[in-house]
Amino acid sequence: MILRWRPHTWHQDLRQRWQSLTREGRDTLWLLGMLALVLAPHAQRLPWWANLGAVGALAWRAKLAWTDGPLPKRWLLAVMLGALLAMTWLTYRTLIGREPGITLVVVLTTLKCLELRAKRDSLVCLYLGFFLILTQFFYSQGIGTAMLMLVAVWGLLTSLVMGQRPLGRPPIVDVGRDALRAMAWGLPLMVVLFVLFPRFGPLWALPTDNKGRTGLSDTLSLGQVAELALDDSIALRVRFNDKAPPPEQLYFRGPTLDRFDGKTWRPGAPASPDPVLQGQATNYEITLEPTALPILPLLEGTGEARVIAGGDNRMRIERAGLAWYRQGGRDGRLILQAQAWPRWHWPDTLPEHLQRYWTLLPQGYNPGTRAWAAQLRQQLRARQPDPLAQPSPLLLANAVMGHIRTAGYSYTLAPGVPDEPTPHLIDAFWLRQKEGFCEHFATAFVVVMRAMGVPARVVTGYQGAELNPVDGQYIVRNSSAHAWAEFWQPGRGWVRADPTAAVAPERVQRVPRPTPFAGLPGPLSQLDPGALRRMRDLWDAVDNRWNVWVLQYSRGEQMALLKSLGWPQPDLQALMQALAWGLGLAGSAAALAAWWTRERMPRQPWQEPLRRVHKALSRLPVAAPPGVEPAAASVWRVHLLQAWQEPRTAQQDALLRLLHQLDALRYGPTTAAPHARGSAPWLALVRQIEALSRPAPASPHGANSSP
């Protein structure tokens, strides 16, 4: 016989070790794994020492469960708890609040795992795990977080079901199936409560991300917009009711920056006059992600806008010039319907004090650029037929644009820093470096125009959008953050000038979609990114539906639903009535489903014949045999033999004979199960028994005959 040696792989050892674990060890490892899943999203928000302590505590307890080792002493746990409480205080200077509170819950949960001895300890860990699931939504309510926490709920519920089955070693697959069934039972109740439970402002507003996520700021320093170009998160979504404008017209206007201190641009105090809008309006719907800025980045030229979802009753939006501002309310996701006009013009004249304001430059900064601008103005003035006439702002702007196209400037996301530290950042870019991002070109253009005496300012926002073919919406990402310029032209007003288009027209005429595999070594960079892009488009569409149908579902949507259900003037009382009806219907449906899916006893085929025989024989002047009803034919035969003494009547002998035949038919070698109707052998026997068991009719003399 030839013996063949087979290597024993590590996964086989792991499987054998898992199967040899005690029931307590296996259940503990499952609970620890689910707690780790719940805690994982908090890792990016917790202090480093909290993450280190949580990982160490869970790993330590997992090792003890794997090796069936003894738990640490209570005094050691007390020392660890005191140290972690002190670290929490030193980090946050308080133990009250969202961040310190969540940190404490994480610390207490992981430390509790180290004293996991009895069933009550596991229940405490489970309840803390369920609470930590709720804390995830204080930071994010996206569909990804919801799906992950749904898996975590299933895992913790599986652990809870395992704790209720202390006998034997039930397979995790079977227990998980039961936990999933329990979640399905609770789904109708969850839907009713979500749809009809009243929304109370402070309670429902708590989980909203109140930190700005659009990336725009009301200040601008060189390099700030370039950092946003690396952020691929979504800033806003747009759906056009008609034909979408071309990419070079998709400017979403944000803050207007007109005050410059040599380093940073900030908004100024003067208010712009309102423009006169012209042309055919474009109707669109826009969804804005939460932002801390009061300025709403709407399509440039928007003259009408109203909020249709999001916000609250305290929020108002109004227009000042071409910019839209939000006043009051909370910082949440907004959905607006708006109209934008493609053309507009401003008043013919600009007040003198505003002309002076929009030509101000800080003294002592960027002398080289200012001298260059003065020289350009003198050259253009000398070329005119009338040397005394001043060049028009449009002529000066076209000359600056031409210089950008021909002087060797380049567009880059990583312009670097000047060779030597200098406060004259515009000089370093305009005269020496000559490579930059959009904010470099826009701010330098404004400085040059102001140095030539032309009112100018910087505008930031978003430019361009990519079409999602799944749902037909245009997506604007933070990577589309842009900066451009405006200058004042008498007779036309503020004229948009985008110096970036002069050096990189593809940046404005189309929105480049990054290649997902670009930069990977070898043949990996040649992979077709089409499938990945389609998956991203699908995910963006699903995420948008989640935002609209779930996160944006507010009290206004509740009242609209009640109105569609027949309440003419819905209010809080009508909402509570609808909630009561919904809970009642959900409870009735659950009771009906429980009855329909109840565990039934298997129906015996001879149950119906025996029931009929038992009912017929019970009419005889003989007590029914004791025991289970209906009694078998043989039981009735023995009972009647004992009740009827010799000699018996012909009717009694006939009943005994029929019962014997019925019993023989049931247990005979060719058993005939009574499934057929009408012609079954048992049917004739049962009918004869029923006929013989009927009471005899009364005689004319008043005497009753007996069997």
C-alpha positions as CSV (number, residue, x, y, z in Angstrom):
1,M,0.0,0.0,0.0
2,I,1.3,3.4,-1.0
3,L,0.8,6.2,1.5
4,R,0.5,9.7,0.1
5,W,1.4,12.7,2.3
6,R,-1.0,15.6,2.0
7,P,0.0,18.9,3.4
8,H,-2.2,20.2,6.2
9,T,-3.2,23.7,5.2
10,W,-3.6,26.6,7.7
11,H,-7.3,27.0,6.8
12,Q,-8.0,23.4,7.7
13,D,-6.3,23.9,11.1
14,L,-8.4,27.0,11.6
15,R,-11.6,25.2,10.7
16,Q,-10.8,22.4,13.1
17,R,-10.0,24.8,15.9
18,W,-13.2,26.7,15.2
19,Q,-15.2,23.5,15.4
20,S,-13.5,22.5,18.6
21,L,-14.3,25.8,20.4
22,T,-16.7,25.7,23.2
23,R,-20.2,27.1,22.7
24,E,-19.4,30.1,24.9
25,G,-16.2,30.8,23.0
26,R,-17.9,30.7,19.6
27,D,-20.7,33.0,20.7
28,T,-18.3,35.4,22.3
29,L,-16.2,35.6,19.1
30,W,-19.3,36.3,17.0
31,L,-20.4,39.1,19.4
32,L,-16.9,40.6,19.3
33,G,-16.9,40.6,15.5
34,M,-20.3,42.4,15.4
35,L,-19.1,45.0,17.9
36,A,-16.0,45.6,15.8
37,L,-18.2,46.1,12.7
38,V,-20.2,48.7,14.6
39,L,-17.2,50.5,15.9
40,A,-15.3,50.6,12.6
41,P,-16.9,53.7,11.2
42,H,-16.1,55.6,14.4
43,A,-12.4,55.0,14.0
44,Q,-11.8,58.1,11.9
45,R,-13.5,60.3,14.5
46,L,-12.1,58.9,17.7
47,P,-8.8,59.9,19.3
48,W,-5.8,57.7,18.6
49,W,-5.7,56.4,22.1
50,A,-9.4,55.4,22.0
51,N,-8.9,53.5,18.8
52,L,-5.8,51.8,20.3
53,G,-7.7,50.9,23.5
54,A,-10.7,49.6,21.6
55,V,-8.7,47.4,19.3
56,G,-6.5,46.1,22.2
57,A,-9.5,45.3,24.4
58,L,-11.4,43.4,21.6
59,A,-8.3,41.6,20.5
60,W,-7.5,40.6,24.1
61,R,-11.0,39.3,24.7
62,A,-11.0,37.4,21.4
63,K,-7.7,35.7,22.4
64,L,-9.2,34.7,25.7
65,A,-12.3,33.3,23.9
66,W,-10.1,31.4,21.4
67,T,-7.9,29.9,24.1
68,D,-10.5,29.6,26.8
69,G,-8.3,31.6,29.1
70,P,-9.2,33.4,32.4
71,L,-10.6,36.9,32.3
72,P,-8.5,39.8,33.7
73,K,-8.9,40.8,37.4
74,R,-11.5,43.5,38.2
75,W,-8.9,45.8,39.8
76,L,-7.0,45.9,36.5
77,L,-10.2,46.8,34.6
78,A,-10.9,49.6,37.2
79,V,-7.4,51.0,36.6
80,M,-7.9,50.9,32.8
81,L,-11.3,52.6,33.2
82,G,-9.8,55.4,35.3
83,A,-7.0,55.9,32.8
84,L,-9.4,56.1,29.8
85,L,-11.7,58.5,31.7
86,A,-8.7,60.8,32.4
87,M,-7.7,60.6,28.7
88,T,-11.2,61.6,27.6
89,W,-11.1,64.6,30.0
90,L,-7.7,65.7,28.8
91,T,-8.7,65.4,25.1
92,Y,-12.1,67.2,25.3
93,R,-11.8,69.0,28.6
94,T,-15.3,67.7,29.3
95,L,-17.2,64.5,29.6
96,I,-20.5,66.0,28.2
97,G,-21.2,66.4,24.5
98,R,-21.4,64.3,21.3
99,E,-17.7,63.6,20.8
100,P,-16.7,62.9,24.4
101,G,-20.0,61.0,25.0
102,I,-19.4,58.7,22.0
103,T,-15.8,58.2,23.1
104,L,-17.0,57.1,26.5
105,V,-19.5,54.7,25.1
106,V,-16.9,53.1,22.9
107,V,-14.5,52.8,25.9
108,L,-17.2,51.3,28.2
109,T,-18.3,48.9,25.6
110,T,-14.9,47.5,24.9
111,L,-14.0,47.3,28.6
112,K,-17.3,45.5,29.3
113,C,-16.2,42.8,26.9
114,L,-13.2,42.1,29.1
115,E,-15.6,41.1,31.9
116,L,-18.0,39.1,29.7
117,R,-18.8,36.2,32.0
118,A,-22.6,35.7,32.4
119,K,-25.6,36.2,30.2
120,R,-26.4,39.6,31.7
121,D,-22.9,40.8,30.7
122,S,-23.5,39.8,27.0
123,L,-26.9,41.6,27.1
124,V,-25.2,44.8,28.3
125,C,-22.7,44.5,25.5
126,L,-25.5,43.9,23.0
127,Y,-27.5,46.9,24.2
128,L,-24.4,49.1,24.0
129,G,-23.8,47.8,20.5
130,F,-27.4,48.8,19.5
131,F,-26.8,52.3,21.0
132,L,-23.6,52.7,19.0
133,I,-25.5,51.9,15.8
134,L,-27.7,54.9,16.5
135,T,-24.6,57.2,17.1
136,Q,-23.4,56.4,13.5
137,F,-26.3,58.5,12.2
138,F,-25.1,61.6,14.2
139,Y,-22.4,61.9,11.5
140,S,-23.7,60.4,8.4
141,Q,-27.1,59.3,7.1
142,G,-26.0,58.0,3.7
143,I,-27.2,54.8,2.2
144,G,-23.8,53.2,2.7
145,T,-24.0,53.9,6.5
146,A,-27.6,52.6,6.6
147,M,-26.7,49.3,4.8
148,L,-23.7,48.7,7.0
149,M,-25.7,49.3,10.2
150,L,-28.4,47.1,8.9
151,V,-25.9,44.3,8.7
152,A,-24.7,45.2,12.2
153,V,-28.3,45.0,13.5
154,W,-28.7,41.6,12.0
155,G,-25.4,40.4,13.6
156,L,-26.3,41.7,17.0
157,L,-29.8,40.3,16.7
158,T,-28.3,36.9,15.8
159,S,-26.2,37.1,18.9
160,L,-29.3,37.9,21.0
161,V,-31.2,34.9,19.5
162,M,-28.2,32.6,20.3
163,G,-28.3,33.8,23.9
164,Q,-32.0,32.6,24.1
165,R,-31.0,29.1,23.0
166,P,-28.7,27.9,25.7
167,L,-29.0,24.2,25.0
168,G,-26.9,22.4,22.4
169,R,-24.9,24.1,19.8
170,P,-27.3,25.7,17.2
171,P,-25.6,26.5,13.9
172,I,-25.0,30.2,13.3
173,V,-26.6,29.9,9.9
174,D,-29.8,28.7,11.4
175,V,-29.8,31.3,14.1
176,G,-29.0,34.0,11.6
177,R,-31.9,32.9,9.4
178,D,-34.3,33.2,12.4
179,A,-32.9,36.7,13.2
180,L,-33.4,37.7,9.6
181,R,-37.0,36.5,9.8
182,A,-37.5,38.5,13.0
183,M,-36.3,41.6,11.2
184,A,-38.7,41.0,8.3
185,W,-41.6,40.7,10.8
186,G,-40.6,44.2,12.1
187,L,-40.3,45.8,8.7
188,P,-44.0,46.8,8.3
189,L,-44.0,48.5,11.7
190,M,-40.8,50.3,10.8
191,V,-42.3,51.6,7.5
192,V,-45.5,52.8,9.2
193,L,-43.6,54.6,11.9
194,F,-41.2,56.2,9.4
195,V,-43.9,57.4,7.1
196,L,-46.5,58.6,9.7
197,F,-44.7,59.3,13.0
198,P,-44.7,63.1,13.5
199,R,-41.5,65.0,12.7
200,F,-40.4,67.3,15.5
201,G,-37.8,69.8,14.4
202,P,-35.0,69.6,16.9
203,L,-35.2,65.8,17.3
204,W,-35.1,65.1,13.6
205,A,-32.6,67.8,12.9
206,L,-30.0,66.4,15.3
207,P,-28.4,63.8,13.1
208,T,-27.9,66.2,10.1
209,D,-24.4,66.9,9.1
210,N,-24.1,70.5,10.0
211,K,-20.6,70.9,8.7
212,G,-20.3,72.3,5.2
213,R,-19.6,69.7,2.6
214,T,-19.7,71.6,-0.6
215,G,-16.1,72.8,0.0
216,L,-16.7,76.4,-0.9
217,S,-15.6,79.1,1.4
218,D,-16.2,82.8,1.8
219,T,-12.5,83.5,1.6
220,L,-9.9,82.6,-1.0
221,S,-6.2,82.1,-0.8
222,L,-4.0,80.8,-3.6
223,G,-4.1,77.0,-3.6
224,Q,-7.4,76.7,-1.8
225,V,-9.5,75.8,-4.9
226,A,-6.8,73.5,-6.1
227,E,-7.3,71.4,-3.0
228,L,-11.0,71.1,-3.7
229,A,-10.2,69.7,-7.2
230,L,-9.0,66.6,-5.4
231,D,-12.4,66.1,-3.7
232,D,-14.6,63.9,-5.7
233,S,-17.7,64.1,-3.4
234,I,-20.9,65.5,-4.8
235,A,-21.7,69.2,-4.2
236,L,-25.0,69.5,-6.0
237,R,-27.3,67.8,-8.5
238,V,-29.3,69.5,-11.3
239,R,-32.2,68.3,-13.4
240,F,-33.2,70.5,-16.4
241,N,-36.8,70.4,-17.5
242,D,-35.8,71.4,-21.0
243,K,-32.6,71.2,-22.9
244,A,-29.5,71.6,-20.8
245,P,-27.2,74.6,-21.5
246,P,-23.9,73.8,-23.1
247,P,-21.0,73.0,-20.7
248,E,-19.4,76.5,-21.1
249,Q,-22.5,78.1,-19.7
250,L,-22.8,75.9,-16.6
251,Y,-21.5,78.4,-14.0
252,F,-23.0,77.9,-10.5
253,R,-22.3,81.2,-8.7
254,G,-21.0,81.1,-5.1
255,P,-19.4,83.9,-3.0
256,T,-18.3,87.1,-4.7
257,L,-14.9,88.2,-3.3
258,D,-13.9,91.8,-3.8
259,R,-11.8,92.8,-0.8
260,F,-8.1,91.9,-1.1
261,D,-5.4,92.4,1.6
262,G,-2.5,91.0,-0.4
263,K,-3.0,87.4,0.7
264,T,-6.7,86.6,1.0
265,W,-9.8,87.6,-0.9
266,R,-13.0,88.2,1.1
267,P,-16.5,89.5,0.5
268,G,-17.0,93.2,0.7
269,A,-19.8,95.4,2.0
270,P,-21.2,97.1,-1.1
271,A,-24.3,95.5,-2.6
272,S,-24.5,94.9,-6.3
273,P,-27.4,96.5,-8.2
274,D,-30.0,94.0,-9.5
275,P,-29.6,93.0,-13.2
276,V,-32.3,93.0,-15.8
277,L,-32.8,89.4,-17.0
278,Q,-33.5,88.7,-20.7
279,G,-34.1,85.8,-23.0
280,Q,-35.8,82.4,-22.7
281,A,-35.7,81.2,-19.1
282,T,-34.3,77.7,-18.3
283,N,-36.3,75.7,-15.7
284,Y,-34.3,73.4,-13.5
285,E,-34.4,71.6,-10.2
286,I,-31.3,71.6,-8.0
287,T,-30.4,69.6,-5.0
288,L,-27.8,71.2,-2.8
289,E,-25.7,69.2,-0.3
290,P,-25.4,70.6,3.2
291,T,-23.2,73.7,3.5
292,A,-22.4,76.1,6.3
293,L,-22.2,79.0,3.8
294,P,-25.3,81.3,3.6
295,I,-24.8,81.6,-0.2
296,L,-26.6,79.0,-2.4
297,P,-24.5,78.1,-5.5
298,L,-27.3,78.3,-8.1
299,L,-27.0,78.5,-11.9
300,E,-25.7,82.0,-12.9
301,G,-28.6,84.1,-14.1
302,T,-31.1,82.6,-11.7
303,G,-33.9,85.1,-11.2
304,E,-36.6,82.9,-9.5
305,A,-36.1,80.2,-7.0
306,R,-38.1,78.5,-4.2
307,V,-37.4,75.7,-1.8
308,I,-39.6,72.6,-2.3
309,A,-37.9,70.3,0.2
310,G,-35.5,70.6,3.1
311,G,-35.0,73.5,5.4
312,D,-37.7,74.6,7.8
313,N,-40.3,77.3,8.3
314,R,-37.7,79.8,9.6
315,M,-35.5,79.7,6.5
316,R,-35.8,82.3,3.8
317,I,-34.0,82.7,0.5
318,E,-33.5,86.0,-1.4
319,R,-31.5,87.3,-4.3
320,A,-28.9,90.2,-4.2
321,G,-27.6,90.9,-7.6
322,L,-26.9,87.5,-9.1
323,A,-26.2,85.8,-5.8
324,W,-28.8,83.9,-3.7
325,Y,-28.6,83.9,0.1
326,R,-30.2,81.7,2.7
327,Q,-31.3,83.3,6.0
328,G,-32.2,81.3,9.1
329,G,-33.1,77.7,9.3
330,R,-30.7,74.8,9.7
331,D,-27.9,73.7,7.5
332,G,-29.3,70.7,5.7
333,R,-29.9,69.4,2.2
334,L,-32.1,71.6,0.1
335,I,-34.1,71.0,-3.1
336,L,-35.1,74.0,-5.1
337,Q,-37.0,74.8,-8.3
338,A,-35.5,77.7,-10.1
339,Q,-35.5,79.6,-13.4
340,A,-32.3,81.0,-15.0
341,W,-32.0,83.5,-17.8
342,P,-29.1,83.2,-20.2
343,R,-28.7,87.0,-20.7
344,W,-28.8,89.9,-18.4
345,H,-27.6,93.5,-18.3
346,W,-26.9,96.0,-15.5
347,P,-27.6,99.7,-15.1
348,D,-25.6,101.8,-17.5
349,T,-23.6,103.7,-14.8
350,L,-21.9,102.6,-11.6
351,P,-21.8,105.1,-8.7
352,E,-18.4,106.7,-8.2
353,H,-17.9,105.3,-4.7
354,L,-18.4,101.8,-6.0
355,Q,-16.0,102.4,-8.8
356,R,-13.3,103.4,-6.3
357,Y,-14.1,100.5,-4.1
358,W,-13.8,97.9,-6.8
359,T,-10.5,99.3,-8.0
360,L,-8.8,99.2,-4.6
361,L,-5.5,97.3,-4.2
362,P,-3.5,96.9,-1.0
363,Q,-0.5,99.3,-0.8
364,G,2.9,97.7,-1.0
365,Y,1.8,94.4,-2.6
366,N,2.7,93.1,-6.0
367,P,4.5,96.2,-7.4
368,G,5.7,94.2,-10.4
369,T,2.2,93.3,-11.6
370,R,0.9,96.8,-11.1
371,A,3.8,98.2,-13.1
372,W,3.2,95.7,-15.9
373,A,-0.5,96.7,-15.9
374,A,0.3,100.3,-16.2
375,Q,2.7,99.6,-19.1
376,L,0.0,97.6,-20.9
377,R,-2.5,100.4,-20.5
378,Q,0.0,102.9,-21.9
379,Q,0.7,100.7,-24.9
380,L,-3.0,100.2,-25.7
381,R,-3.7,103.9,-25.3
382,A,-0.9,104.8,-27.7
383,R,-2.3,102.5,-30.4
384,Q,-5.7,104.3,-30.4
385,P,-6.5,106.9,-33.0
386,D,-7.1,109.5,-30.3
387,P,-4.2,109.2,-27.8
388,L,-6.2,111.2,-25.2
389,A,-9.0,108.6,-25.2
390,Q,-9.0,106.0,-22.5
391,P,-9.0,102.3,-23.7
392,S,-12.3,100.6,-22.9
393,P,-12.5,98.0,-20.2
394,L,-13.4,95.4,-22.9
395,L,-10.3,96.2,-24.9
396,L,-8.1,96.0,-21.8
397,A,-9.7,92.6,-20.8
398,N,-9.1,91.2,-24.3
399,A,-5.5,92.3,-24.1
400,V,-4.9,90.6,-20.8
401,M,-6.6,87.4,-22.2
402,G,-4.4,87.5,-25.2
403,H,-1.3,87.8,-23.0
404,I,-2.4,84.7,-21.0
405,R,-2.7,82.7,-24.3
406,T,0.6,83.7,-25.8
407,A,3.0,84.3,-22.8
408,G,3.6,80.7,-21.9
409,Y,1.2,80.2,-19.0
410,S,0.0,76.7,-18.1
411,Y,-2.8,75.2,-16.1
412,T,-1.9,72.8,-13.4
413,L,-3.4,71.4,-10.2
414,A,0.0,71.5,-8.5
415,P,1.5,74.9,-9.2
416,G,4.0,74.6,-6.3
417,V,5.3,77.4,-4.2
418,P,7.6,80.4,-5.2
419,D,11.3,79.7,-5.2
420,E,11.8,82.2,-2.4
421,P,9.3,83.2,0.3
422,T,7.6,86.4,-0.8
423,P,4.5,88.4,0.2
424,H,4.0,89.3,-3.5
425,L,2.2,86.1,-4.5
426,I,0.6,87.6,-7.6
427,D,4.0,88.9,-8.8
428,A,5.4,85.4,-8.3
429,F,2.7,83.8,-10.5
430,W,2.2,86.5,-13.1
431,L,5.8,87.4,-13.8
432,R,7.9,84.4,-13.0
433,Q,6.1,81.1,-12.2
434,K,3.4,81.3,-14.9
435,E,1.7,78.1,-13.9
436,G,-1.3,77.8,-11.7
437,F,-4.9,76.7,-11.1
438,C,-8.0,78.7,-11.7
439,E,-7.7,80.9,-8.7
440,H,-4.3,82.0,-9.8
441,F,-5.5,83.2,-13.1
442,A,-8.7,84.8,-11.8
443,T,-7.1,86.7,-8.9
444,A,-4.2,87.9,-11.1
445,F,-6.7,89.0,-13.8
446,V,-8.6,91.1,-11.2
447,V,-5.4,92.6,-9.8
448,V,-4.3,93.6,-13.3
449,M,-7.7,95.1,-14.3
450,R,-7.8,97.1,-11.0
451,A,-4.3,98.3,-11.6
452,M,-5.5,99.7,-14.9
453,G,-8.5,101.4,-13.2
454,V,-11.2,99.0,-14.2
455,P,-13.6,97.8,-11.5
456,A,-13.2,94.0,-11.1
457,R,-13.8,91.2,-8.6
458,V,-13.4,87.5,-8.1
459,V,-16.3,85.0,-8.2
460,T,-16.1,81.5,-6.9
461,G,-18.4,78.6,-7.4
462,Y,-18.6,75.5,-9.7
463,Q,-18.2,75.2,-13.4
464,G,-19.4,72.3,-15.5
465,A,-21.4,69.2,-14.8
466,E,-21.4,65.5,-15.8
467,L,-24.5,63.8,-17.0
468,N,-25.5,60.7,-15.1
469,P,-27.2,58.5,-17.8
470,V,-29.0,56.4,-15.1
471,D,-31.4,59.1,-13.9
472,G,-30.8,61.9,-16.3
473,Q,-29.4,64.3,-13.7
474,Y,-26.3,66.4,-14.0
475,I,-23.8,65.9,-11.1
476,V,-21.5,68.7,-9.9
477,R,-18.7,67.5,-7.7
478,N,-16.4,69.5,-5.5
479,S,-13.7,68.8,-8.0
480,S,-15.6,71.2,-10.3
481,A,-14.9,74.1,-7.9
482,H,-13.9,77.1,-9.9
483,A,-12.9,80.7,-9.7
484,W,-13.5,83.3,-12.4
485,A,-13.5,87.1,-12.7
486,E,-15.9,89.9,-13.5
487,F,-15.1,93.4,-14.7
488,W,-17.4,96.4,-15.2
489,Q,-18.1,97.6,-18.7
490,P,-20.2,100.8,-19.0
491,G,-23.4,100.1,-20.9
492,R,-23.2,96.3,-20.1
493,G,-22.5,96.1,-16.5
494,W,-20.6,93.2,-15.0
495,V,-19.0,91.0,-17.7
496,R,-17.8,87.5,-16.9
497,A,-14.2,86.8,-17.8
498,D,-12.7,83.4,-17.3
499,P,-9.0,83.6,-17.7
500,T,-8.7,79.8,-17.2
501,A,-10.5,79.3,-20.5
502,A,-7.7,81.3,-22.2
503,V,-5.0,78.8,-21.2
504,A,-7.1,75.6,-20.8
505,P,-10.3,75.8,-22.8
506,E,-11.0,72.2,-22.2
507,R,-11.5,72.9,-18.5
508,V,-14.6,75.1,-19.3
509,Q,-15.9,73.5,-22.5
510,R,-16.1,70.0,-21.0
511,V,-15.8,68.4,-17.6
512,P,-13.1,65.7,-17.8
513,R,-14.1,62.5,-16.0
514,P,-11.0,61.0,-14.4
515,T,-9.8,57.6,-15.5
516,P,-10.1,55.4,-12.4
517,F,-7.0,53.3,-13.3
518,A,-4.8,56.1,-14.4
519,G,-1.4,56.0,-12.8
520,L,-1.4,52.3,-12.0
521,P,1.7,50.4,-13.2
522,G,1.9,48.2,-16.2
523,P,-1.2,46.8,-17.9
524,L,-3.4,47.8,-14.9
525,S,-3.5,51.3,-16.3
526,Q,-5.0,49.9,-19.6
527,L,-8.1,48.5,-17.9
528,D,-11.4,49.6,-19.3
529,P,-12.9,52.0,-16.8
530,G,-16.4,51.9,-18.4
531,A,-17.8,49.3,-16.0
532,L,-16.5,51.2,-13.0
533,R,-18.0,54.4,-14.3
534,R,-21.4,52.7,-14.9
535,M,-21.3,51.4,-11.3
536,R,-20.5,54.9,-10.0
537,D,-23.4,56.4,-12.0
538,L,-25.7,53.7,-10.7
539,W,-24.6,54.4,-7.1
540,D,-25.0,58.1,-7.5
541,A,-28.5,57.6,-8.8
542,V,-29.4,55.3,-5.9
543,D,-27.8,57.7,-3.4
544,N,-29.8,60.6,-4.8
545,R,-33.1,58.6,-4.5
546,W,-32.2,57.8,-0.9
547,N,-31.6,61.4,-0.2
548,V,-34.9,62.5,-1.7
549,W,-37.2,59.7,-0.5
550,V,-35.6,59.0,2.9
551,L,-33.5,61.9,4.2
552,Q,-35.6,64.7,2.7
553,Y,-38.9,63.1,3.9
554,S,-40.2,65.8,6.3
555,R,-43.4,67.0,7.8
556,G,-44.4,68.7,4.5
557,E,-44.2,65.4,2.7
558,Q,-46.3,63.8,5.4
559,M,-49.0,66.4,5.0
560,A,-48.9,66.0,1.3
561,L,-49.4,62.2,1.7
562,L,-52.3,62.7,4.0
563,K,-53.9,65.1,1.5
564,S,-53.6,62.4,-1.2
565,L,-55.2,59.9,1.2
566,G,-58.3,62.0,1.6
567,W,-57.7,64.5,4.4
568,P,-58.6,67.8,2.9
569,Q,-56.9,69.9,5.6
570,P,-54.3,67.7,7.2
571,D,-52.8,68.6,10.6
572,L,-51.2,67.0,13.5
573,Q,-54.5,65.4,14.7
574,A,-55.0,63.9,11.2
575,L,-51.4,62.6,11.2
576,M,-52.0,60.9,14.5
577,Q,-55.2,59.3,13.2
578,A,-53.3,58.1,10.1
579,L,-50.6,56.7,12.4
580,A,-53.2,54.8,14.5
581,W,-54.8,53.4,11.3
582,G,-51.4,52.4,10.0
583,L,-50.4,50.6,13.2
584,G,-53.8,48.9,13.3
585,L,-53.5,47.7,9.8
586,A,-49.9,46.6,10.3
587,G,-50.9,44.7,13.5
588,S,-53.8,43.0,11.7
589,A,-51.6,42.0,8.8
590,A,-49.0,40.7,11.1
591,A,-51.6,38.6,13.0
592,L,-53.1,37.3,9.8
593,A,-49.6,36.4,8.5
594,A,-48.8,34.7,11.9
595,W,-52.0,32.7,11.7
596,W,-51.4,31.7,8.0
597,T,-47.8,30.6,8.7
598,R,-48.5,28.9,12.0
599,E,-47.2,25.4,12.6
600,R,-50.0,23.0,11.8
601,M,-50.4,19.5,12.8
602,P,-50.4,17.1,9.8
603,R,-54.0,16.2,8.8
604,Q,-54.7,12.5,9.2
605,P,-56.6,11.0,6.2
606,W,-58.9,9.0,8.5
607,Q,-59.7,11.9,10.7
608,E,-62.9,12.8,8.9
609,P,-64.5,9.3,8.7
610,L,-63.7,8.6,12.4
611,R,-65.2,12.0,13.3
612,R,-68.5,11.1,11.5
613,V,-68.6,7.6,13.1
614,H,-67.9,9.0,16.6
615,K,-70.7,11.6,16.1
616,A,-73.2,9.0,14.9
617,L,-72.5,6.5,17.7
618,S,-72.6,9.2,20.4
619,R,-76.4,9.4,19.7
620,L,-76.8,5.8,21.1
621,P,-78.0,5.4,24.7
622,V,-74.5,4.3,25.5
623,A,-71.8,6.6,27.0
624,A,-68.9,7.4,24.6
625,P,-65.6,5.6,25.4
626,P,-63.2,7.6,27.4
627,G,-60.0,9.0,25.8
628,V,-59.1,10.9,22.7
629,E,-61.9,12.0,20.4
630,P,-62.8,10.9,17.8
631,A,-62.3,7.3,19.0
632,A,-61.2,4.7,16.6
633,A,-63.6,2.1,15.2
634,S,-61.9,-0.7,17.1
635,V,-62.3,1.3,20.4
636,W,-66.0,1.8,19.7
637,R,-66.4,-1.9,18.9
638,V,-64.8,-3.1,22.2
639,H,-66.7,-0.5,24.1
640,L,-70.1,-1.6,22.6
641,L,-69.3,-5.3,23.2
642,Q,-68.9,-4.5,26.8
643,A,-72.1,-2.4,26.9
644,W,-74.4,-4.8,25.0
645,Q,-74.9,-8.2,26.6
646,E,-76.1,-11.3,24.9
647,P,-78.5,-11.8,23.3
648,R,-78.0,-8.7,21.0
649,T,-80.4,-7.4,18.5
650,A,-79.9,-7.6,14.8
651,Q,-79.2,-3.8,14.7
652,Q,-76.5,-4.1,17.3
653,D,-74.8,-7.0,15.5
654,A,-75.0,-5.0,12.2
655,L,-73.2,-2.1,13.9
656,L,-70.5,-4.3,15.4
657,R,-70.0,-5.9,12.0
658,L,-69.7,-2.6,10.2
659,L,-67.2,-1.3,12.8
660,H,-65.1,-4.4,12.3
661,Q,-65.2,-3.9,8.5
662,L,-64.2,-0.3,8.8
663,D,-61.3,-1.1,11.1
664,A,-60.2,-3.9,8.7
665,L,-60.4,-1.5,5.8
666,R,-58.2,1.0,7.7
667,Y,-55.5,-1.4,8.8
668,G,-55.8,-4.1,6.1
669,P,-53.1,-5.1,3.7
670,T,-54.6,-2.9,1.0
671,T,-55.2,0.2,3.0
672,A,-57.6,2.6,1.2
673,A,-56.9,6.1,2.5
674,P,-60.2,8.0,2.4
675,H,-59.1,10.7,-0.1
676,A,-61.6,10.1,-2.8
677,R,-65.1,11.6,-2.7
678,G,-68.4,9.8,-3.4
679,S,-67.1,6.3,-4.4
680,A,-64.6,5.6,-1.6
681,P,-65.1,2.1,0.1
682,W,-65.2,3.7,3.5
683,L,-68.0,6.1,2.5
684,A,-70.7,3.3,2.2
685,L,-69.6,1.8,5.6
686,V,-69.8,5.2,7.3
687,R,-73.2,6.0,5.9
688,Q,-74.6,2.6,7.0
689,I,-73.3,3.2,10.5
690,E,-74.9,6.7,10.6
691,A,-78.2,5.1,9.4
692,L,-78.2,2.4,12.1
693,S,-77.3,4.9,14.8
694,R,-80.2,7.2,14.3
695,P,-83.0,7.0,17.0
696,A,-86.0,4.9,15.9
697,P,-89.2,7.0,15.1
698,A,-91.9,7.1,17.8
699,S,-94.6,4.3,17.6
700,P,-98.3,5.3,17.4
701,H,-98.7,4.1,20.9
702,G,-96.1,6.5,22.2
703,A,-93.5,3.9,22.9
704,N,-89.9,4.2,21.5
705,S,-88.2,1.3,20.1
706,S,-84.6,0.7,21.2
707,P,-81.8,-1.1,19.4
